[in-house]
Amino acid sequence: MKTYFFTLIYLFLLVEAPSQTTGGNPALVNFTAERVNDAVNIQWTIRNGFSCTSVYVMHSTDSVNFHPIHEFPGICGAAGQDESYSFLHTNHSPGSNYYKMELGSNGVSGIIPIYLILYGSDGLTIVTNSDGSHSAHYYNPNNTLFTIELFSETGKSIFRQTEISGDQVTIPNAGNGLKVVLITLTGADGTLYTGKYIQ
């Protein structure tokens, strides 16, 4: 049985679905950003007939102040076919991340927002959502089925749900009042995540 305990060492987890935009730029067929393990894979395709120099992948944490994180060397694009390119961003920030393309004389792309959540080296973090509810985000690369169980401070089981797939689950309200709630997530493969939060 694998057992993990909640700590304060951090890795990154992308929680939004892959995003794409061209921002109406006629030189782009597509521009996408998606999670690949602990990195963000940026892909773009230049439409046939367009060429460009000084192409930059730009990054921001506030959607206003962008800085270059990758420069495509040389000339991109081709006369007879669409040309695809990619860049793997491994030095991203926790929280909000924004990406866009600068295509030299062909202008810029639209902006792609990606939100990254910090989670502990043990593979679990508890997040307070904007509506006051809580979500558990946990490392589950093989999409193992999990069972979630909540316990009161005295160890009494107050909620249990089985056969949860994916890598996040909304935690139900454990009753009225401010209290510490203990959580366990047990995988069908024996993986165990534990943590606590204040409700």
Secondary structure by P-SEA (a helix, b strand, c coil): cbbbbbccbbbbbbcccbbbbcccccccccccccccccbbbbbbbbccccccccccccccccccbbbbccccccbbbbccbbbbbbbbbccccccbbbbbbbccccbbbbbbbbbbbbbccccbbbbbccccbbbbbbbbccccbbbbbbbccccccccccccccccbbbbccccccbbbbbbbbbcccbbbbbbcccc
